């Protein structure tokens, strides 16, 4: 499976085309809209989330509620486009109108793609860069992930996420009875946190950062249960599934680090406290006494829950702007402000959840026969049975 996204932050729409889905997968726009709504929530989000009420249109590849096996096209319209038609329109502008063009950007913002992207493509107006590098693009990445989550759920694989840290405030609760319970608690938390005490401290930290014209980052965790063992590969470096998850997490805007299982903590422990001892029972087959390696060994799934964490840096656009240099005059200036989020970590948890779901679904489709969904489901079930009886 693969997908391509197109569109700019203030353009008319965002589009993604997904290729490689099996035919016969049940899929409705509500499956996707639920995920898009989750992405827009969270304490610390800015005014843009009030302007855009993201909903998807399925414009190809689905008929009567089922995928056809052909590419699936998804479109999310930008409601704010009506205010940007002249600035972001596709038609050429007359030379006399260029001087009147508002919001031309020549001052790169520290921490953004502005300057590097302008140098790469030769753009003198850096709006050409920031409109595409904006995290607004994650809207259709979540849409693609929602389709992947539907595929995984239909195969008995559950996906959930939560926030474990914001602004140095860590959740002390990391236990839950089921992923269903985790989802129930975090969906009702403004910061998607399991720890109610930490939740209040996180919200206060976000409010304080906003008052100070600053921003804060954090850490999110994604958990997946039900993956069959042996998905991925130890044979080729580019087919290691944990590596693909790491790449997916790092591809999210503002993410600067990733851990699987206990992650960097493994560097501070002896091997006896890192590796997971193997057990076997007639009922469940092979299992692990612990899950410190986060569901992976040798680039392949073990059948244990997959645990992935991502580190999101503070949003770089601040209300007390950092110093920058105008690329036209080379004079120092305070960087421009393009958005008003003081913290997007709760929303980033949803993005990470869907990015991870995509990589897992793609790995399954790649490894098993997948032209027809029923045949794929049968193949995955057989893999679970084979592993149990091995």
N, C-alpha and C positions, 0 to 999 in steps of 0.2 A: 504494500500500500504506500502511496505517497500523496502529497497534496501541495498545491501552490496557492499562495494568497496574493491578492492585488488590491490596491486602493490606498488612499491617503487619509490622514486624520480628519481633515475638513473637506475631503472630496465628496462626491455624491453617494458613494457606497463602498463597502468592503466586500470582497468576493473571495471564495475559495472553491477550488475544484479538487475533488477527492477521487483518486483512481485506485482500483484494486479491491473494492469491497465485494464480498460474495453476493450473488443474487439470492433473493428470498429473505434478506434480513429485515425484520419489521422496523420501520423508521417513520416517525411523525415529527412535524415541526415543534411540537410541545417537548419532545425529548431534548431538543437543542435549546429552546427558549428558556427552559428551567435553568440550564447551565449559564446562559447569558445573563439571566437575572441575578444569579449568585455572584457572578463576576463584578457586578455593579455595586454590591453592598460592601459595608465595612466602615467602621469609625475612622475618620480622617480623609475620606474621599472628598473631591472638590465638586464644583458646580457643574462640571461637564456631565456627571452622572445623573443630574436632574434634567439636563437638556436631552440626553439620548436615552430613550427607552428601547433598548436593543431587542429586536425580534428578527427572526430569520425567514427568508423565503426559499423554499426548495424549488429550484428552477430547472432541474434535470436529474435523471438517474433514478427517480422514484415514481412508482405508479401504484395507486390504490393502497398506499401504506407499506409497500415493500420495495427494496432495492432491486434494480434490474440487472446488475452486473456491469453496467456501463458507468462512466464517470458521473459522480453526484456533484451538482453545482449548488452552492449556498450563497445567498446574498443578504447582507445586513445594510440597510440604508442609514445614512447619516442625517438625522433630523436637522442638524445645524447647517447643512449645506446651503440652505436658502440665504444665509447671511454671508456666504463665502463664494458665491457664484462668479463674481468678477475676479476675486483674488485667486481662486483655485480653478477657474474655468479652463476648458480644453482649447477654446478658440484663440487664435493669435490676437494680440492687442496692438493697436495702432501706435506708431512711434510717439505721437503727441500724448498718448495716454500713459506711457511708461513713467513719466515724471509724477503723474497723479496716483500711481499705484501705491496703495497704502500697505503698511506692514512688511515692507521689504526688509529683510534681515541681513545685516552685515556684521553683526556682533555675535560671535560664537559663545555659547554657554558652556562653562566648564562642566565636565562630567557627561556631556551629551555627544552625539555623533556629528554635531554641526561642522566643526572645523575640519576634522579628518575626512568626512564625507564630501565637503566642498572641495578639498584638495584632490580627492580621488576622482571626482567627476567633473571638476572645473566649474562648479556653480558659484557665481558671484552673489546670487540671492540664496541664502542658506535655508530659506523656507522649502526649497526643493529637497533638502535633506531631512529636516526635522518633521515634515509632514509624513514621511514614510517611516522614519526611525522611531516615531511616537509609539508608546505602549498601546495606543488605540488599535494597532494591528493585532493585538492579542485577542481582540473580539472574535475574529474569525478563526484564530487558532483554537480558542475555546469551542467554537462551533464544530470544528473538525474533531476535537477531542471528545465532544459530546456524542458524536457518531461512533467513535471508538469505544466510549463507555457503554453505549447501547450494545455493541457487539460483544464486549466483555461480559456484561450482565447476562446476556443471552447464553453465554457459555458458563455461567455460574461463577463469575469472577467479580468481586466487589472492590470498589475504589473509594477512598475517603482521604481527607486531609485535615490538618489543624495547624494553628500557629503555636509555636513553642517558645518564641522569644520576640519581643519588640523593644527596641531602645535599651537593651541590656537587662530588661525585666524578663525573667525566665519563668515558664510554667513549671510548677512542682508536681503537677498531675500528669501522668503519662500511662495510666491504666484505665481500661474500659472493658465492659463485658462483651461487647461486640462492635463491629464497625457501624451497625445501625444505631447503637447507643451513642457512639462518638459523633455521628452525623447529627443526631437529634440535639445533642448539647451544643455543638459548634454552630449549627445553623441558627440557633437562638442567641448566640454570643455576638456582640458588635465587632469583636476582634477575632472571632473563630477560635477561641481558646477554651480548653477543658477546665482550666483552673479559674474559678470565679474570683478568688482573691487577686490573682495576677491580672485578670481581665480588667478590674477597676484601675489598677496601677498602670497598665498599658494605656488605657483610655486617657488617664490623667497626663501621661507622658506625651501622648499624641497632641492633646490640647495645649500643653505647655510649649511644645515645639512650634505649633501653629501661632501661638501668641508671640513667640520670639522670632517669627519669620523664618523658622528653620524646618527641618524634616528629619525623620528617623527611619531606620530600616529594621530588619529582623530576620527570623529563621522560620521556615515552614516545613512541615513534615507530611509526606504522602505515604499512605499504607495501602497495600493491595493484598487481598486474600483470595485463594482459590486458583492461583496459577499452577498449572501442571508442572512437574519437575522435568528438567531437560530441555527447556526452551532457551535458545541462545546457542552459543558455540564456544568450545575451547580451541577449535582448530585454526580459526583465522581471527586476527586481532580486530578486524572491522565487523565481525559478527558477534562479538561479546555483548550480551544484552545489557549488562550493567554499564558498560562503556556508552552504549546508546542512550541509556537513561541519563547518565552524567552529561552527555552532549545536549540532550533535550532540555534539561534543567538550565544549563549554562546559556542556552539560546534565548531564554526569556529575558526581556528587557530588565536591566538593573541587577540581574543575578550574577554574583561574583564568586560563588563557591558551592560545592555539592559534597554530600556525605552519603554513604550507603551503610546501613547498620550502625555500628558504633563509630564508624568513620575515623576521624583523626584521633579519637580516644585510643584506637588500637596501637598508636605509636607509643603510648605511655603505659601499656600493659604487657605482661609476659604472654607468650603464646597460649599457655594453659587457660588464660582468662579472655582469650580472643576467639579461638576456634570452637565450633559447636559440635559436641559429641553426638554420634549417630546412634539411634535406637531403631528397633523394629517390632511391630506387632502384627498378628494375623489380620486384625480388623483394619488397621490404618496403613500397614506397610512401613516404609522408612520414614523417620522423622528426626528432629534434632532436639536435644534437651534444652538448648538455648537458641537465640536467634541473633547473635552478635554480628554476624556477617550479613544481616538484612535480607536473607532469602536468596543469596547468590554464592556460588562456589565455581571457580573456573570459568566465569563469564556466562554461566547457565543458572536457571532457576532451580532451587532445591525443593520446592513445594511448600516451604515455610513462607509466612507473610513477607512481602517485599516492603522494606522501609527505606525511604529516600528523603534526605533533607536538602533544602536549598537556602542559600544566604542571599538576601536582598539588601543592597546598599540603600542608604537614604536617597530619596528623589533629589536629583541635582539642581533643579530649578527652585530657587529660594526667594522668599519675600524680603530677605536682606541679601541682595544679589552679590555674587562673587565677582571679582575683578576679571575683565576680559580686554581684548583688543579689537578694535574695528578693522576689518580686513581691507577696507578702502583707504582710510586715513592713517591706519596703524597707531591711532591714538588710544590710550586706555579708557575704558568705559565700564560701568556696572552692567553685568549681563542682563538681557531682557527676560521677562517673565512670561511663560507660555501656558502654565497650568497652576492649579492651586491645591493639589493634594499635599498634605503634610505627612501622610503615611499611607502606602498602598499595600502593605504586607497582607492584611486579611484577604484582599482581592487577589493578590499574587498567589495565595494558597490555592485558590480555585484554578488559576491559570496553570500552576504546577501540576495539580491533580489531572487536568485534561491533557497536558503535554506528556506526562508519564503514561496515561491511559493509551494515548496514541502509539507510543513506542512499543508497548506490550501487545496491543492489538496487531500492529504491523508485523511484529516478530511471529505471532501465532499464524497470521495469514501467510507469511513467508515460509514457515516450516511445515505446515500441513496443507493438504489439498483444500482449496478454498473457492472454487468457482461457484459452488452451491453452499448456502449456509448450513443446510441439514447435513451435508456430507462433512463440512468442517466440524460441526458439533459432534458428529459421530467419531471423527478422527481424534478430537481432543479427549472425548470420553474414553476411547480405547487407550490413549496414552496414559491417562490416569490409572486405568485398570492394569495396564502392562507394568507401570512403575510400582503399583501396589503388590503385584504378584511376583515381581522380579527376584 
